[in-house]
Amino acid sequence: MADGTTDRSPHAGETQRSRPEPTDWVTRAADDAIRHAGELAPGQVITCASGASPSGPVHLGNLREFLTVHFVAEEIRRRGLPVRHLHSWDDYDRFRKVPAGVDPSWSDHIGRPLSAVPDPGGCHVSWAEHYKEPLQRSLAELGVEMEEVSQTERYRAGAYREQILHAVARRGEIETVLARYRTKKVEPEAAPEGLGAAELESTAEDDLDAATSGDSGADDLARFPFKPYCRQCGRDTTVISAYDDDSADLAYACSACGFEGVTNLRTQDEGKLVWKVDWPMRWSVEGVDFEPGGVDHASPGSSYTVGKDLVRLFGGRAPSFVGYSFVGAGGQVKMSSSRGGVPTAADALQILEAPVLRWLYVRRAPKQAFTVDFGPEVVRLYDEWDSLGRKAADPLKRDAQVLAWERASSTSSAGTLPTPRVVVPFRLLSSVADVTAGSAELIGRIVADVGHPHDDVADLEPRLGRAMTWMHDYVPEDERTTVREEPDVARLAALAPDEAGWLRLLLERLPDRLDLDEVTTLVYGVPKLGRGLALDDAPTEEVKADQKRFFGLLYRLLVDADRGPRLPTLFVALGSDAVRRLLTPA
């Protein structure tokens, strides 16, 4: 108000209170999960589940599996309800193929559980752990907390013996369900830019389900819902020859090593249910109330639609479900942590603050495909994020966009995720990093001089480090700025009269200590002075044409290019002495 007091009128308060609470896809998914759970018994929690097969780098598309569940669980927790994010590592899935760059001899392990395949790098105990561990680090940085389950440990501990025996006893009914869906064609989703067909595998592998091919017939052992791993070679290249319902003895032969043996489903744990039976079985055992999946999982005849019928055989019901679309990658992507040519969360976190990466996933409905751009779009993305942060500071502007910002910025366990104490635009940090060869201390001094004072360079982190990494690793070398070491004597000697006049006016007024606003006014104002106008006069069409020529001249004399970072920023980064030296004719 005019006297400096706060407007506490009933009308003002009523306006703020009457604003409806914003909602988004997370709100709706949480509503569905809560409805699915119904009235909770004492000690019962709402279970939101995710799953991933660590058969290779868990790329940015697979990250959607984790973050979708995380955001929904966080919303349920915000409402004061008990909830858990249960994540299954499908490390008992078969090793299916040797990726590029790995010793071809690893083909000997095809068919073995991922947890039993050696890590070719020798840095982890298994292939599965090699890909789990870096993702676990990234998820911790992203504020994602999960109750993790290894399916290798569950199966080998006999946790599912009862369910396996139940599935085998009702294999005829299972086959009837599978046969009903077998003729339904599943159309794959088109891949967005940045992901090829090889990267579009589901996070929960459809492990060459034996129950999805061949002729129908309830007693056909080729359609048996359980697949043993060979006791001798450890592969799933087994063919079932007989099963005795009374003793639970299952006889098989291995086509890879020739071993013939018998495993008892009541006392031994040497295999697993095929995927389309395994998934609904676990819904029942774990009491899953919400679980997302790639949109392919919800297509006719796919895992979720089949599972909705099969879960009833285990006395359960299908969880609420959202299908998510794929996530692509754009720009020059340097995969430092991934093998196989797809960017991972660790790659994205090299240049994106954790809240910004989270925001990319929460601001869009899961069915919307999008691209994480590692190129010039990064600058615009940070600008948009900073603008949204300023909007979020005003309670009267709280809407669905601000709600997404809030979800991205903090978690119930970690609180507010790391952001810079002093927020400097990413475009400024990256531009200064470009022309200073990445010296953090020098960058800190320059940004302080241009209006972002701070006590220590650490106040600029984690954004400063990401800006430096982006400029060094993700911006093509031919697009970076290389400052001249010596003046361009030939060009300075060939200046046109108006060009010489512009440089003279610039150098006469260039202060020893450069302030960004003053330099901006001067650089844009020199052509005005050349036309007899004042620095603060509006530019005429002639002045605008002169400015274009003047800026091109400055870029050529300073960085030997037709364009570069904003000239005022470049001036401040170089300092007055260097600018004078490069622009002064001999």
C-alpha positions as CSV (number, residue, x, y, z in Angstrom):
1,M,0.0,0.0,0.0
2,A,1.0,3.6,-0.3
3,D,2.1,4.0,3.3
4,G,4.2,0.8,3.1
5,T,1.8,-1.3,5.2
6,T,0.5,-4.7,4.1
7,D,-3.0,-5.0,2.7
8,R,-4.6,-7.3,5.3
9,S,-8.2,-6.7,4.1
10,P,-10.6,-9.7,4.2
11,H,-10.9,-9.3,0.4
12,A,-7.2,-9.8,-0.2
13,G,-7.0,-12.8,2.1
14,E,-10.1,-14.3,0.7
15,T,-8.7,-14.0,-2.9
16,Q,-5.5,-15.9,-2.0
17,R,-7.4,-18.6,-0.1
18,S,-10.0,-19.0,-2.8
19,R,-7.4,-19.9,-5.4
20,P,-7.9,-23.6,-6.3
21,E,-5.0,-25.9,-5.6
22,P,-3.2,-26.6,-8.9
23,T,-3.3,-30.2,-10.1
24,D,-1.3,-32.2,-12.7
25,W,-0.7,-35.7,-13.9
26,V,1.1,-36.6,-10.6
27,T,-2.0,-35.5,-8.6
28,R,-4.3,-37.7,-10.8
29,A,-1.9,-40.7,-10.7
30,A,-1.7,-40.4,-6.9
31,D,-5.5,-40.3,-6.7
32,D,-5.7,-43.5,-8.7
33,A,-3.1,-45.3,-6.5
34,I,-4.9,-44.2,-3.3
35,R,-8.2,-45.5,-4.7
36,H,-6.6,-48.7,-5.6
37,A,-5.2,-49.2,-2.1
38,G,-8.5,-48.6,-0.5
39,E,-8.8,-48.4,3.3
40,L,-5.4,-49.3,4.7
41,A,-5.1,-51.9,7.5
42,P,-2.7,-51.1,10.4
43,G,0.8,-51.3,9.2
44,Q,-0.2,-51.4,5.5
45,V,1.5,-49.0,3.0
46,I,0.6,-47.9,-0.5
47,T,3.1,-49.6,-2.8
48,C,4.3,-47.7,-5.9
49,A,6.6,-50.0,-7.9
50,S,9.2,-49.7,-10.7
51,G,11.3,-52.2,-12.4
52,A,14.4,-52.2,-14.6
53,S,16.6,-54.9,-16.2
54,P,20.2,-53.8,-15.8
55,S,21.3,-55.3,-19.1
56,G,23.0,-52.1,-20.3
57,P,23.1,-48.4,-19.5
58,V,19.8,-47.3,-18.0
59,H,19.3,-44.5,-20.4
60,L,17.2,-41.3,-20.2
61,G,14.1,-43.1,-21.5
62,N,14.4,-45.8,-18.8
63,L,14.9,-43.0,-16.2
64,R,11.2,-42.1,-16.7
65,E,10.3,-45.4,-15.0
66,F,12.0,-44.4,-11.8
67,L,11.0,-40.7,-11.8
68,T,7.4,-41.4,-12.6
69,V,7.0,-43.6,-9.6
70,H,9.1,-41.3,-7.4
71,F,6.9,-38.3,-8.1
72,V,3.7,-40.2,-7.4
73,A,5.0,-41.7,-4.2
74,E,6.2,-38.2,-3.1
75,E,2.6,-36.8,-3.7
76,I,1.1,-39.6,-1.6
77,R,3.6,-39.0,1.1
78,R,2.8,-35.2,1.0
79,R,-0.8,-36.1,1.8
80,G,0.3,-37.9,5.0
81,L,-0.3,-41.4,3.8
82,P,2.2,-44.3,4.3
83,V,3.8,-45.2,1.0
84,R,6.9,-46.9,-0.4
85,H,8.7,-46.8,-3.7
86,L,9.5,-50.4,-4.3
87,H,12.0,-51.0,-7.1
88,S,12.8,-54.4,-8.6
89,W,16.1,-55.0,-10.3
90,D,15.3,-57.7,-12.8
91,D,18.8,-59.0,-12.6
92,Y,17.6,-62.6,-12.9
93,D,16.7,-61.8,-16.6
94,R,18.8,-63.5,-19.2
95,F,21.8,-61.9,-20.8
96,R,20.6,-61.5,-24.4
97,K,23.4,-60.0,-26.5
98,V,26.9,-58.7,-26.5
99,P,26.9,-54.9,-27.0
100,A,29.4,-53.1,-29.2
101,G,32.7,-52.6,-27.6
102,V,32.6,-55.7,-25.4
103,D,34.9,-58.7,-26.0
104,P,33.0,-61.0,-28.4
105,S,33.9,-63.9,-26.2
106,W,31.2,-62.7,-23.8
107,S,28.7,-64.3,-26.2
108,D,29.5,-67.5,-24.2
109,H,27.4,-66.0,-21.4
110,I,24.2,-65.4,-23.5
111,G,21.3,-67.0,-21.7
112,R,22.8,-66.7,-18.2
113,P,21.2,-64.4,-15.6
114,L,22.6,-60.9,-15.7
115,S,23.7,-61.3,-12.1
116,A,25.9,-64.4,-13.2
117,V,27.6,-62.7,-16.1
118,P,31.1,-61.3,-15.3
119,D,31.7,-57.5,-15.6
120,P,34.0,-57.2,-18.7
121,G,35.5,-54.1,-17.0
122,G,36.4,-56.1,-13.9
123,C,35.2,-53.3,-11.7
124,H,32.0,-54.9,-10.3
125,V,31.0,-58.4,-9.3
126,S,28.7,-58.9,-12.2
127,W,27.3,-57.4,-15.4
128,A,24.1,-56.4,-13.5
129,E,26.0,-54.5,-10.8
130,H,28.1,-52.7,-13.4
131,Y,25.0,-50.9,-14.7
132,K,23.1,-50.7,-11.4
133,E,25.8,-48.9,-9.5
134,P,26.1,-45.7,-11.6
135,L,22.4,-45.3,-11.8
136,Q,22.1,-45.7,-8.1
137,R,24.5,-42.8,-7.7
138,S,22.6,-40.6,-10.1
139,L,19.3,-41.4,-8.4
140,A,20.7,-40.4,-5.1
141,E,21.8,-37.1,-6.6
142,L,18.3,-36.7,-8.0
143,G,16.8,-37.2,-4.5
144,V,15.1,-40.6,-5.4
145,E,14.9,-43.0,-2.5
146,M,13.7,-46.5,-3.1
147,E,13.3,-49.9,-1.4
148,E,15.4,-52.0,-3.7
149,V,14.8,-55.7,-4.4
150,S,17.0,-58.0,-6.4
151,Q,15.0,-60.6,-8.3
152,T,18.0,-62.9,-8.3
153,E,18.0,-62.9,-4.5
154,R,14.3,-63.3,-4.3
155,Y,14.1,-66.3,-6.7
156,R,17.2,-68.0,-5.3
157,A,15.9,-67.6,-1.8
158,G,12.8,-69.5,-2.7
159,A,10.6,-66.4,-2.1
160,Y,8.3,-67.4,-5.0
161,R,8.1,-71.2,-4.6
162,E,4.4,-71.2,-3.7
163,Q,3.6,-68.9,-6.6
164,I,5.6,-70.9,-9.0
165,L,3.9,-74.1,-8.0
166,H,0.5,-72.3,-8.3
167,A,1.3,-71.1,-11.8
168,V,2.5,-74.5,-12.9
169,A,-0.6,-76.1,-11.5
170,R,-2.8,-73.7,-13.4
171,R,-0.7,-73.6,-16.6
172,G,-3.7,-74.6,-18.7
173,E,-5.6,-71.5,-17.6
174,I,-2.5,-69.4,-18.1
175,E,-2.2,-70.7,-21.7
176,T,-5.8,-69.9,-22.4
177,V,-5.3,-66.3,-21.4
178,L,-2.0,-66.0,-23.4
179,A,-3.6,-67.6,-26.5
180,R,-6.5,-65.1,-26.4
181,Y,-4.0,-62.2,-26.7
182,R,-1.5,-64.0,-29.0
183,T,-3.0,-62.8,-32.2
184,K,-3.2,-59.2,-31.1
185,K,-0.5,-57.1,-32.8
186,V,1.5,-54.8,-30.7
187,E,2.5,-51.7,-32.5
188,P,5.9,-50.3,-31.4
189,E,6.1,-46.6,-30.6
190,A,8.1,-44.5,-33.0
191,A,11.4,-43.5,-31.5
192,P,12.1,-39.8,-31.0
193,E,15.2,-38.2,-32.3
194,G,18.3,-39.4,-30.6
195,L,17.1,-43.0,-29.9
196,G,17.5,-45.9,-32.3
197,A,15.5,-49.1,-32.2
198,A,18.1,-50.8,-30.2
199,E,17.6,-48.4,-27.3
200,L,13.8,-48.9,-27.1
201,E,13.8,-52.1,-25.1
202,S,11.5,-52.1,-22.1
203,T,13.0,-51.7,-18.7
204,A,11.4,-55.0,-17.8
205,E,12.5,-57.4,-20.5
206,D,10.1,-59.7,-22.3
207,D,12.7,-62.4,-21.9
208,L,11.9,-64.3,-25.1
209,D,8.8,-65.6,-23.4
210,A,8.3,-69.2,-24.4
211,A,4.6,-68.8,-23.7
212,T,4.1,-66.5,-26.6
213,S,5.0,-68.6,-29.6
214,G,4.1,-71.9,-31.2
215,D,0.8,-73.8,-31.4
216,S,-1.7,-73.6,-28.6
217,G,-2.4,-76.4,-26.2
218,A,-2.7,-76.4,-22.4
219,D,-0.4,-79.4,-21.9
220,D,2.2,-78.4,-24.4
221,L,5.5,-78.3,-22.4
222,A,6.9,-75.8,-24.8
223,R,4.5,-73.3,-23.2
224,F,5.5,-74.1,-19.7
225,P,5.3,-71.0,-17.5
226,F,8.5,-71.7,-15.7
227,K,12.0,-71.7,-17.3
228,P,14.9,-73.5,-15.6
229,Y,18.4,-72.3,-15.8
230,C,20.8,-75.2,-16.6
231,R,22.4,-76.6,-13.5
232,Q,25.7,-77.3,-15.4
233,C,26.2,-74.2,-17.6
234,G,23.8,-71.7,-16.0
235,R,22.0,-70.8,-19.3
236,D,18.3,-70.8,-19.9
237,T,18.8,-72.8,-23.1
238,T,16.7,-75.6,-21.6
239,V,14.0,-77.7,-23.1
240,I,11.5,-79.2,-20.7
241,S,10.9,-82.9,-21.4
242,A,8.6,-83.9,-18.5
243,Y,6.9,-82.6,-15.4
244,D,5.3,-84.6,-12.6
245,D,2.5,-82.7,-10.8
246,D,2.6,-84.9,-7.8
247,S,6.4,-84.8,-7.1
248,A,7.0,-81.3,-8.7
249,D,10.0,-82.9,-10.6
250,L,10.8,-81.1,-13.8
251,A,13.0,-82.8,-16.3
252,Y,14.9,-80.8,-18.9
253,A,17.8,-81.0,-21.4
254,C,20.2,-78.1,-22.2
255,S,20.7,-77.4,-25.9
256,A,23.9,-75.5,-25.2
257,C,25.9,-77.9,-23.1
258,G,24.0,-81.2,-23.5
259,F,23.2,-81.6,-19.8
260,E,20.1,-83.5,-18.8
261,G,18.7,-83.1,-15.3
262,V,15.8,-82.8,-13.0
263,T,14.9,-79.8,-10.7
264,N,12.3,-80.0,-8.1
265,L,10.0,-76.9,-7.9
266,R,9.2,-77.5,-4.2
267,T,12.8,-77.8,-2.9
268,Q,15.1,-76.2,-5.5
269,D,15.3,-72.7,-6.9
270,E,16.9,-73.0,-10.3
271,G,14.8,-70.9,-12.7
272,K,12.1,-68.3,-13.0
273,L,8.6,-67.7,-14.3
274,V,8.4,-66.4,-17.8
275,W,8.0,-62.6,-17.9
276,K,4.3,-62.3,-18.7
277,V,3.5,-64.5,-15.7
278,D,6.3,-63.2,-13.5
279,W,5.1,-59.6,-13.6
280,P,1.4,-60.2,-12.4
281,M,2.7,-62.7,-9.9
282,R,4.8,-60.0,-8.3
283,W,1.9,-57.5,-8.3
284,S,0.0,-60.0,-6.1
285,V,2.9,-60.8,-3.8
286,E,4.1,-57.2,-3.3
287,G,0.6,-55.7,-3.2
288,V,1.4,-53.1,-5.9
289,D,-1.0,-50.2,-6.1
290,F,0.7,-48.2,-8.9
291,E,3.2,-49.1,-11.5
292,P,4.0,-47.3,-14.8
293,G,5.4,-48.8,-18.0
294,G,6.4,-47.9,-21.5
295,V,3.3,-47.3,-23.6
296,D,4.2,-50.6,-25.4
297,H,3.3,-52.4,-22.2
298,A,-0.3,-51.2,-22.4
299,S,-0.8,-52.1,-26.1
300,P,-3.2,-55.0,-27.0
301,G,-1.5,-58.3,-26.2
302,S,1.3,-56.8,-24.3
303,S,2.5,-57.4,-20.7
304,Y,0.1,-55.2,-18.8
305,T,-3.0,-56.1,-20.7
306,V,-2.2,-59.8,-20.3
307,G,-1.1,-59.3,-16.7
308,K,-4.5,-57.8,-15.8
309,D,-6.1,-61.2,-16.5
310,L,-3.3,-63.4,-15.2
311,V,-3.0,-61.6,-11.8
312,R,-6.5,-62.9,-10.9
313,L,-5.1,-66.4,-10.9
314,F,-2.8,-65.3,-8.1
315,G,-5.6,-63.8,-6.1
316,G,-4.6,-60.2,-6.9
317,R,-5.5,-57.4,-9.2
318,A,-3.6,-55.2,-11.5
319,P,-2.2,-51.9,-10.2
320,S,-3.3,-48.5,-11.5
321,F,-1.1,-47.8,-14.5
322,V,0.2,-45.0,-16.6
323,G,2.0,-45.6,-19.9
324,Y,5.0,-43.4,-20.6
325,S,6.5,-42.4,-23.9
326,F,10.2,-42.5,-24.9
327,V,12.8,-39.8,-24.2
328,G,15.3,-38.9,-26.9
329,A,18.5,-36.9,-26.8
330,G,19.6,-34.1,-29.0
331,G,22.7,-32.0,-29.5
332,Q,26.3,-33.2,-29.4
333,V,26.1,-35.9,-26.7
334,K,29.3,-37.1,-25.2
335,M,28.5,-40.3,-23.3
336,S,31.2,-40.6,-20.6
337,S,29.5,-43.1,-18.5
338,S,27.5,-45.2,-21.0
339,R,28.4,-48.0,-23.3
340,G,26.3,-48.5,-26.4
341,G,25.7,-45.0,-27.5
342,V,22.8,-43.7,-25.4
343,P,23.0,-41.0,-22.8
344,T,22.3,-41.8,-19.2
345,A,21.2,-39.8,-16.1
346,A,24.9,-39.4,-15.2
347,D,25.6,-37.9,-18.6
348,A,22.7,-35.4,-18.2
349,L,23.7,-34.5,-14.7
350,Q,27.1,-33.3,-16.0
351,I,25.3,-30.3,-17.4
352,L,21.9,-30.1,-15.8
353,E,21.3,-29.4,-12.1
354,A,19.4,-32.2,-10.5
355,P,16.2,-30.1,-10.1
356,V,16.3,-29.1,-13.8
357,L,16.6,-32.7,-14.9
358,R,13.7,-33.7,-12.6
359,W,11.7,-30.9,-14.0
360,L,12.0,-32.2,-17.5
361,Y,10.2,-35.3,-16.4
362,V,7.6,-33.9,-14.1
363,R,6.4,-31.0,-16.2
364,R,5.0,-33.2,-19.0
365,A,2.4,-35.9,-18.8
366,P,4.0,-39.4,-19.1
367,K,2.5,-40.0,-22.5
368,Q,4.2,-37.0,-24.0
369,A,7.5,-37.9,-25.6
370,F,10.3,-35.3,-25.3
371,T,14.0,-34.8,-26.0
372,V,16.8,-33.9,-23.5
373,D,19.0,-31.6,-25.6
374,F,22.7,-31.4,-24.9
375,G,23.2,-28.6,-27.3
376,P,22.3,-24.9,-27.5
377,E,18.8,-25.7,-26.0
378,V,20.5,-26.1,-22.6
379,V,20.9,-22.3,-22.4
380,R,17.3,-21.7,-23.1
381,L,16.3,-24.4,-20.7
382,Y,18.1,-22.8,-17.8
383,D,16.6,-19.4,-18.7
384,E,13.1,-20.9,-18.6
385,W,13.9,-22.6,-15.3
386,D,15.2,-19.4,-13.7
387,S,12.2,-17.5,-14.9
388,L,9.9,-20.1,-13.4
389,G,11.7,-19.9,-10.1
390,R,11.0,-16.1,-10.0
391,K,7.4,-16.8,-10.7
392,A,7.3,-19.4,-7.9
393,A,8.4,-16.8,-5.4
394,D,5.0,-15.1,-5.7
395,P,2.2,-17.2,-4.0
396,L,-0.4,-15.5,-6.1
397,K,1.1,-17.0,-9.2
398,R,1.0,-20.6,-8.0
399,D,-0.3,-22.8,-10.9
400,A,0.4,-26.1,-12.5
401,Q,3.8,-24.8,-13.8
402,V,4.8,-23.7,-10.4
403,L,3.6,-27.0,-9.0
404,A,6.0,-28.8,-11.3
405,W,8.8,-26.5,-10.2
406,E,8.0,-27.3,-6.6
407,R,8.0,-31.1,-7.3
408,A,11.4,-30.8,-9.1
409,S,13.0,-28.6,-6.5
410,S,12.7,-30.7,-3.3
411,T,11.9,-34.1,-1.9
412,S,10.4,-35.2,1.4
413,S,13.6,-36.9,2.5
414,A,16.3,-34.7,1.0
415,G,14.6,-31.3,1.3
416,T,15.6,-28.7,-1.2
417,L,18.0,-30.1,-3.7
418,P,21.3,-28.4,-4.3
419,T,21.0,-25.1,-6.2
420,P,23.5,-22.1,-6.4
421,R,23.3,-19.7,-3.5
422,V,23.9,-17.0,-6.0
423,V,22.0,-17.6,-9.2
424,V,23.9,-16.5,-12.3
425,P,22.3,-17.1,-15.7
426,F,23.7,-20.2,-17.4
427,R,24.3,-18.3,-20.6
428,L,26.5,-15.8,-18.8
429,L,28.5,-18.5,-17.0
430,S,29.0,-20.6,-20.1
431,S,30.0,-17.5,-22.2
432,V,32.5,-16.4,-19.6
433,A,33.8,-20.0,-19.3
434,D,34.2,-19.9,-23.1
435,V,36.5,-16.9,-23.2
436,T,38.4,-17.6,-20.0
437,A,39.5,-21.1,-20.9
438,G,37.5,-22.4,-17.9
439,S,39.2,-20.8,-14.9
440,A,36.6,-21.0,-12.1
441,E,38.3,-18.2,-10.1
442,L,38.4,-15.9,-13.1
443,I,34.8,-16.7,-14.0
444,G,33.8,-15.9,-10.4
445,R,35.6,-12.5,-10.5
446,I,34.0,-11.6,-13.8
447,V,30.4,-12.5,-12.9
448,A,30.9,-10.5,-9.7
449,D,32.0,-7.5,-11.7
450,V,28.9,-7.7,-13.9
451,G,26.4,-7.7,-11.1
452,H,26.5,-11.0,-9.3
453,P,28.5,-10.5,-6.1
454,H,29.3,-13.5,-4.0
455,D,31.6,-14.4,-1.2
456,D,33.2,-17.5,-2.7
457,V,33.2,-19.2,-6.0
458,A,31.5,-22.1,-4.3
459,D,28.4,-19.9,-4.1
460,L,28.0,-20.4,-7.8
461,E,27.9,-24.2,-7.6
462,P,26.6,-26.6,-8.8
463,R,25.8,-24.5,-11.9
464,L,29.3,-23.1,-12.5
465,G,30.8,-26.6,-12.9
466,R,28.0,-27.7,-15.2
467,A,28.5,-24.6,-17.4
468,M,32.2,-25.2,-17.6
469,T,31.6,-28.9,-18.5
470,W,29.0,-28.0,-21.1
471,M,31.2,-25.5,-22.8
472,H,34.3,-27.9,-22.8
473,D,32.6,-31.2,-23.6
474,Y,29.4,-30.5,-25.4
475,V,29.9,-27.4,-27.5
476,P,31.6,-28.3,-30.7
477,E,35.1,-26.9,-30.9
478,D,34.4,-24.9,-34.0
479,E,31.6,-23.1,-32.1
480,R,33.8,-22.1,-29.2
481,T,35.4,-18.8,-28.9
482,T,39.2,-18.4,-29.5
483,V,40.5,-15.0,-28.5
484,R,43.2,-13.6,-30.7
485,E,46.6,-13.6,-29.1
486,E,47.9,-10.7,-31.2
487,P,46.1,-7.8,-33.0
488,D,45.0,-8.4,-36.6
489,V,47.5,-5.8,-38.0
490,A,46.4,-6.2,-41.7
491,R,42.7,-5.7,-40.9
492,L,43.4,-2.7,-38.6
493,A,45.5,-1.2,-41.4
494,A,42.7,-1.5,-43.9
495,L,39.9,0.1,-41.8
496,A,37.3,2.1,-43.6
497,P,37.0,5.7,-42.4
498,D,33.7,5.0,-40.5
499,E,35.2,1.8,-39.0
500,A,38.3,3.8,-37.8
501,G,36.0,6.4,-36.3
502,W,33.9,3.8,-34.4
503,L,37.0,2.2,-32.9
504,R,38.3,5.7,-31.9
505,L,35.0,6.6,-30.2
506,L,35.0,3.2,-28.4
507,L,38.5,3.4,-27.1
508,E,38.2,7.0,-26.0
509,R,35.2,6.1,-23.8
510,L,36.2,2.6,-22.6
511,P,36.8,2.7,-18.8
512,D,39.6,0.9,-17.1
513,R,37.2,-1.1,-14.9
514,L,34.4,-2.6,-17.0
515,D,30.8,-2.7,-15.9
516,L,28.5,-4.8,-17.9
517,D,25.7,-2.2,-18.2
518,E,28.1,0.6,-19.0
519,V,29.9,-1.5,-21.7
520,T,26.5,-2.6,-23.2
521,T,25.5,1.1,-23.5
522,L,28.8,2.0,-25.0
523,V,29.0,-0.8,-27.5
524,Y,25.5,-0.3,-28.8
525,G,26.0,3.5,-28.6
526,V,29.2,4.0,-30.6
527,P,27.3,3.9,-34.0
528,K,24.9,6.4,-32.6
529,L,27.7,8.7,-31.7
530,G,29.1,8.3,-35.2
531,R,25.8,9.6,-36.6
532,G,25.8,12.6,-34.3
533,L,23.2,11.1,-31.8
534,A,23.5,10.7,-28.1
535,L,24.1,7.3,-26.4
536,D,20.6,7.1,-25.1
537,D,18.9,8.1,-28.3
538,A,16.7,5.6,-30.1
539,P,18.6,4.0,-33.0
540,T,17.6,5.0,-36.6
541,E,17.6,2.5,-39.4
542,E,21.0,3.8,-40.5
543,V,22.3,3.3,-36.9
544,K,21.0,-0.3,-36.9
545,A,22.8,-1.0,-40.1
546,D,26.0,0.5,-38.6
547,Q,25.6,-1.5,-35.4
548,K,25.5,-4.7,-37.4
549,R,28.7,-3.8,-39.3
550,F,30.4,-2.5,-36.1
551,F,29.6,-5.7,-34.2
552,G,31.0,-7.8,-37.0
553,L,34.2,-5.8,-37.0
554,L,34.6,-6.3,-33.3
555,Y,34.1,-10.0,-33.5
556,R,36.6,-10.3,-36.3
557,L,39.3,-8.2,-34.5
558,L,38.8,-9.9,-31.1
559,V,38.0,-13.6,-31.9
560,D,38.6,-13.9,-35.6
561,A,35.0,-15.0,-36.2
562,D,31.7,-13.5,-37.6
563,R,29.9,-14.1,-34.2
564,G,30.5,-15.2,-30.7
565,P,29.4,-14.5,-27.1
566,R,27.6,-11.2,-26.4
567,L,30.1,-8.5,-27.0
568,P,29.6,-6.7,-23.6
569,T,30.2,-10.1,-21.9
570,L,33.2,-10.7,-24.1
571,F,34.6,-7.2,-23.2
572,V,34.2,-7.8,-19.5
573,A,35.8,-11.2,-19.7
574,L,38.8,-10.0,-21.6
575,G,39.3,-6.8,-19.5
576,S,40.0,-3.3,-20.7
577,D,43.7,-3.7,-21.3
578,A,43.3,-6.7,-23.6
579,V,40.4,-5.0,-25.5
580,R,42.5,-1.9,-26.1
581,R,45.5,-3.9,-27.2
582,L,43.5,-5.9,-29.8
583,L,41.6,-2.9,-31.1
584,T,44.3,-0.3,-31.3
585,P,45.8,0.3,-34.8
586,A,49.6,0.4,-35.0
